[in-house]
Amino acid sequence: MLNSVPPATLLGWFDTHERDLPWRDPSCTAWHILISEIMLQQTPVSRVLEPWRAWVERWPVPSAMAASTPGEVVRAWGKLGYPRRALRLHECAKVLASEHDDRVPDDVETMLTLPGIGDYTARAVACFAYGRAVPVVDTNVRRVIARAVHGREHPGNPSRRDLADAEALLPRRPDGGYAETAPRFSAALMELGALVCTARNPKCDNCPLTGCTWVRLGRPAHQGPPRRTQKFAGTDRQVRGLLLDVLRGSTGAVEREKLDVVWTKDTAQRDRALDSLLVDGLVELTSDGRYCLAGEA
C-alpha cells in the first residue's frame, strides 16, 4: 500500500501544484476553516470562494454569527445549496460562543459534540486548522485510494475501512509515530483527487503516483451497476430552493400566494417542499398566517 502513494512523491507534487485557496492562508482561524469545510460539502470550490470571503468578514468569530438570526444566516447562504448546513452552522456558532470561549475545539472528539459537525468535518478542522495527524477522508481521497491502492476505478460505498486505508498512508517517523508532514500529506492526497485523479477523465499522464495499481492493471472499468448521478431539475430540492429565493428576497413575511406561484406544475410537490422547510426550521409561519425565514417572525 505504501509504495503506491509514496509520501515524498506526493508532497513534492503538492509543493508545485497546491491551489492558492484563501482558507489555506496561515492567518485563517479554525472558525474560518470550519466555515469553508461546511460550505465545500457537495459544492465546487469556485462557488464557495466569494461567499466564504463575505462570511468571514461579516462573522469573523462564532459569537458574531450567534448574534444574528437564523434567517440572516440562511439569507447570506444564498444559492450554495443544502441550506440546512447554514442553519446547523448557526447552531454550532451559538454553542462555540457560549460553551467554548468563542473558539473551535482542537480535538475530534469534542468537535463531534457540536451541532452539525460530522466525522469528516471534525477531522478536517483538526488536521487543517490545528495540524493534527488524523486521516481525513472525502470523496476525492476515497477515489485516489481506490485507484492507487486497490486498483478500482470507483471507491464504492463509504465504510470504516476508508479511514483505516487513509491512516495507513500517513507518513511516519522511524520510531513509528506520525511525521510532521502528515497533515500536509492529507491535504495533498485530497488535492490530487480534486485536480488529477478526477471522477471523470482522470489525468493519469500528469499523476505523480507512477505506482498506481489501477493504471498498472490497465485501468479496468467499474464492475457492477452503473453509478447514479444526482439530478436537480424537478426535484423537491429545486422547489425548496425556489421557495427560499422568495423569502430571501423579501424584507418581511410574505403571503402564501407569493410562494404558490413559484411552482404550479405540481402543487402537491410544492406543498410538500414548503412543509419540509417548516419542519427543518428554515422557514416559520407568523401569527397572521404568513411565511418568513427562521427567526424573523
C-alpha positions as CSV (number, residue, x, y, z in Angstrom):
1,M,0.0,0.0,0.0
2,L,2.7,2.5,1.0
3,N,4.6,2.1,-2.3
4,S,1.5,3.1,-4.3
5,V,1.3,6.5,-2.6
6,P,4.9,7.4,-1.5
7,P,4.7,10.5,0.8
8,A,7.8,12.2,-0.6
9,T,6.5,12.0,-4.2
10,L,3.0,13.2,-3.3
11,L,4.3,16.1,-1.1
12,G,6.7,17.2,-3.8
13,W,3.9,17.3,-6.3
14,F,1.8,19.3,-3.8
15,D,4.6,21.8,-3.3
16,T,4.2,22.7,-7.0
17,H,0.5,22.3,-7.7
18,E,-1.2,23.4,-4.4
19,R,-4.0,25.8,-5.2
20,D,-3.9,29.2,-3.6
21,L,-7.2,28.9,-1.7
22,P,-8.0,31.7,0.8
23,W,-8.8,29.3,3.7
24,R,-5.3,27.9,3.4
25,D,-3.8,31.2,4.4
26,P,-1.9,30.9,7.7
27,S,-3.8,33.8,9.1
28,C,-7.1,31.9,8.9
29,T,-8.6,30.7,12.2
30,A,-10.1,27.4,12.9
31,W,-13.5,29.1,12.7
32,H,-12.7,30.4,9.2
33,I,-11.6,26.9,8.2
34,L,-14.8,25.4,9.7
35,I,-16.9,27.7,7.6
36,S,-15.0,26.7,4.5
37,E,-15.5,23.0,5.2
38,I,-19.2,23.3,5.7
39,M,-19.6,25.3,2.5
40,L,-17.5,22.9,0.5
41,Q,-19.7,19.9,1.2
42,Q,-21.2,18.9,-2.1
43,T,-20.3,22.3,-3.6
44,P,-17.5,23.2,-6.0
45,V,-14.6,25.4,-4.8
46,S,-15.4,28.0,-7.4
47,R,-18.9,28.6,-5.9
48,V,-17.6,28.9,-2.4
49,L,-14.8,31.5,-2.8
50,E,-16.8,34.7,-2.7
51,P,-19.4,33.6,-0.2
52,W,-16.7,32.4,2.1
53,R,-14.9,35.8,2.0
54,A,-18.1,37.6,2.7
55,W,-18.9,35.3,5.6
56,V,-15.6,35.6,7.4
57,E,-15.7,39.4,7.0
58,R,-19.2,39.6,8.4
59,W,-18.8,36.9,11.1
60,P,-15.1,36.8,12.0
61,V,-15.8,34.9,15.2
62,P,-18.6,32.5,16.3
63,S,-20.2,35.0,18.6
64,A,-20.8,37.4,15.7
65,M,-22.8,34.8,13.9
66,A,-24.6,33.7,17.1
67,A,-25.9,37.3,17.5
68,S,-27.5,37.1,14.1
69,T,-30.9,35.4,13.5
70,P,-31.0,32.1,11.7
71,G,-32.8,33.8,8.9
72,E,-29.9,36.2,8.4
73,V,-27.5,33.3,8.1
74,V,-29.8,31.4,5.7
75,R,-30.2,34.6,3.6
76,A,-26.5,35.0,3.4
77,W,-26.1,31.4,2.3
78,G,-27.7,32.3,-1.0
79,K,-27.6,29.6,-3.6
80,L,-24.9,27.4,-2.2
81,G,-27.5,24.6,-1.8
82,Y,-28.4,22.4,1.1
83,P,-29.3,25.4,3.3
84,R,-29.7,23.2,6.4
85,R,-25.9,23.5,6.5
86,A,-26.3,27.2,7.2
87,L,-28.8,26.6,9.9
88,R,-26.6,24.0,11.6
89,L,-23.6,26.3,11.4
90,H,-25.6,29.0,13.2
91,E,-26.5,26.5,15.9
92,C,-22.8,25.5,16.1
93,A,-21.8,29.2,16.4
94,K,-24.1,29.6,19.4
95,V,-22.5,26.6,21.2
96,L,-19.0,27.8,20.4
97,A,-19.8,31.2,21.7
98,S,-21.5,30.1,24.9
99,E,-19.5,26.9,25.8
100,H,-16.1,27.1,24.1
101,D,-15.0,30.7,24.7
102,D,-15.6,31.6,21.0
103,R,-13.1,29.0,19.9
104,V,-13.4,25.9,17.7
105,P,-12.1,22.9,19.8
106,D,-8.8,21.3,18.6
107,D,-9.7,17.7,19.1
108,V,-12.0,15.4,17.0
109,E,-14.0,14.0,20.0
110,T,-15.1,17.5,21.3
111,M,-15.9,18.8,17.8
112,L,-18.2,15.8,17.2
113,T,-20.3,17.0,20.1
114,L,-21.1,20.3,18.2
115,P,-24.3,20.7,16.2
116,G,-23.9,19.8,12.5
117,I,-20.3,18.6,12.8
118,G,-19.8,15.1,11.4
119,D,-16.7,12.9,11.3
120,Y,-15.3,14.3,8.1
121,T,-15.6,17.9,9.2
122,A,-14.2,17.3,12.7
123,R,-11.2,15.5,11.2
124,A,-10.7,18.2,8.5
125,V,-10.6,21.0,11.0
126,A,-8.4,19.1,13.4
127,C,-6.0,18.4,10.6
128,F,-6.0,21.6,8.5
129,A,-6.5,24.2,11.3
130,Y,-4.5,22.6,14.1
131,G,-2.1,20.3,12.3
132,R,-3.4,17.1,13.9
133,A,-2.1,13.9,12.3
134,V,-5.6,12.4,11.7
135,P,-6.8,10.7,8.5
136,V,-9.2,12.9,6.5
137,V,-11.4,11.1,4.0
138,D,-13.6,12.8,1.5
139,T,-14.8,11.6,-2.0
140,N,-11.5,12.7,-3.6
141,V,-9.4,10.8,-1.1
142,R,-11.6,7.7,-1.4
143,R,-11.2,7.8,-5.2
144,V,-7.4,8.1,-5.1
145,I,-7.1,5.2,-2.6
146,A,-9.5,3.1,-4.6
147,R,-7.4,3.5,-7.7
148,A,-3.8,3.8,-6.5
149,V,-4.1,1.2,-3.8
150,H,-6.9,-1.2,-4.6
151,G,-6.9,-0.9,-8.4
152,R,-10.6,0.0,-8.7
153,E,-12.0,2.8,-10.8
154,H,-14.5,3.9,-8.2
155,P,-14.4,3.5,-4.4
156,G,-17.9,2.1,-3.9
157,N,-19.9,2.9,-0.8
158,P,-18.2,4.6,2.2
159,S,-17.1,2.3,5.0
160,R,-14.9,2.4,8.1
161,R,-12.2,0.8,6.0
162,D,-11.7,4.2,4.3
163,L,-10.3,5.7,7.5
164,A,-8.0,2.8,8.0
165,D,-6.7,3.0,4.5
166,A,-6.0,6.7,4.7
167,E,-4.4,6.3,8.1
168,A,-2.1,3.6,6.8
169,L,-0.8,6.0,4.1
170,L,0.1,8.8,6.5
171,P,3.9,9.4,6.6
172,R,5.6,8.1,9.8
173,R,8.8,8.7,11.6
174,P,11.4,5.9,12.1
175,D,10.0,5.3,15.6
176,G,6.6,4.7,14.2
177,G,5.0,8.0,15.2
178,Y,3.4,10.3,12.7
179,A,5.7,12.6,10.8
180,E,5.3,16.3,11.0
181,T,4.3,16.2,7.3
182,A,1.2,14.1,8.0
183,P,-1.3,16.9,7.9
184,R,0.1,18.3,4.7
185,F,0.1,14.8,3.2
186,S,-3.7,14.6,3.9
187,A,-4.2,17.9,2.1
188,A,-2.1,16.7,-0.8
189,L,-4.0,13.5,-1.2
190,M,-7.2,15.4,-1.3
191,E,-5.8,17.9,-3.8
192,L,-4.6,15.1,-6.1
193,G,-8.2,13.7,-6.2
194,A,-9.6,17.2,-7.0
195,L,-7.1,18.1,-9.7
196,V,-5.8,15.0,-11.3
197,C,-7.5,11.8,-10.2
198,T,-10.9,13.1,-11.0
199,A,-14.1,11.0,-11.3
200,R,-14.3,11.6,-15.0
201,N,-11.4,11.8,-17.4
202,P,-8.6,11.4,-14.8
203,K,-5.3,13.0,-16.0
204,C,-3.2,9.9,-15.4
205,D,-0.4,11.2,-17.6
206,N,0.0,14.1,-15.1
207,C,-0.2,12.0,-12.0
208,P,2.9,11.7,-9.8
209,L,1.9,8.3,-8.5
210,T,3.7,6.1,-11.0
211,G,2.9,3.0,-9.0
212,C,-0.8,3.4,-9.3
213,T,-2.4,-0.1,-9.2
214,W,-5.4,0.9,-11.4
215,V,-3.1,2.1,-14.1
216,R,-0.8,-0.9,-13.8
217,L,-3.9,-3.2,-14.3
218,G,-4.8,-1.3,-17.5
219,R,-7.4,1.0,-15.9
220,P,-10.2,-1.7,-15.7
221,A,-13.7,-0.3,-16.0
222,H,-16.0,-0.2,-13.0
223,Q,-17.8,-3.5,-12.4
224,G,-21.3,-3.6,-11.2
225,P,-24.4,-1.3,-11.5
226,P,-23.8,2.0,-13.3
227,R,-23.1,4.9,-10.9
228,R,-26.1,7.0,-10.4
229,T,-25.8,10.7,-10.9
230,Q,-27.9,13.1,-8.8
231,K,-30.4,15.2,-10.8
232,F,-31.7,18.5,-9.6
233,A,-34.3,19.7,-12.1
234,G,-37.8,18.9,-11.0
235,T,-36.8,17.6,-7.6
236,D,-38.0,18.7,-4.2
237,R,-34.6,20.3,-3.7
238,Q,-35.3,22.6,-6.6
239,V,-38.7,23.5,-5.3
240,R,-37.3,24.2,-1.9
241,G,-34.7,26.5,-3.4
242,L,-37.3,28.4,-5.3
243,L,-39.4,28.9,-2.2
244,L,-36.4,30.1,-0.2
245,D,-35.5,32.5,-3.1
246,V,-38.8,34.3,-2.5
247,L,-38.2,34.6,1.2
248,R,-34.6,35.6,0.9
249,G,-35.6,38.4,-1.4
250,S,-38.2,39.7,0.9
251,T,-37.7,42.2,3.7
252,G,-40.5,40.7,5.7
253,A,-43.0,37.9,5.9
254,V,-44.9,37.0,2.7
255,E,-48.4,35.7,1.9
256,R,-48.9,32.2,0.8
257,E,-49.9,33.3,-2.6
258,K,-46.4,34.6,-3.4
259,L,-45.0,31.2,-2.6
260,D,-47.6,29.3,-4.6
261,V,-46.7,30.9,-7.9
262,V,-43.1,29.6,-7.9
263,W,-44.2,26.1,-8.7
264,T,-47.5,25.4,-10.3
265,K,-46.8,22.2,-12.3
266,D,-47.2,20.0,-9.2
267,T,-49.0,21.6,-6.3
268,A,-48.6,18.6,-4.1
269,Q,-44.9,18.7,-4.5
270,R,-44.8,22.4,-3.8
271,D,-46.8,21.9,-0.6
272,R,-44.5,19.0,0.4
273,A,-41.5,21.2,-0.1
274,L,-42.9,24.0,1.9
275,D,-43.8,21.7,4.7
276,S,-40.3,20.3,4.8
277,L,-38.8,23.8,5.1
278,L,-41.0,24.4,8.1
279,V,-40.1,21.0,9.6
280,D,-36.4,21.7,9.1
281,G,-36.7,25.1,10.8
282,L,-35.6,27.1,7.8
283,V,-39.0,28.8,7.5
284,E,-41.5,29.9,10.1
285,L,-45.2,30.7,10.0
286,T,-46.2,34.0,11.5
287,S,-49.2,34.5,13.8
288,D,-51.1,36.1,10.9
289,G,-50.5,33.1,8.6
290,R,-47.6,34.5,6.5
291,Y,-44.2,32.9,5.9
292,C,-40.7,34.1,6.7
293,L,-37.1,32.9,7.3
294,A,-36.3,31.4,10.7
295,G,-36.1,33.9,13.5
296,E,-37.7,36.7,11.5
297,A,-41.3,36.2,12.6
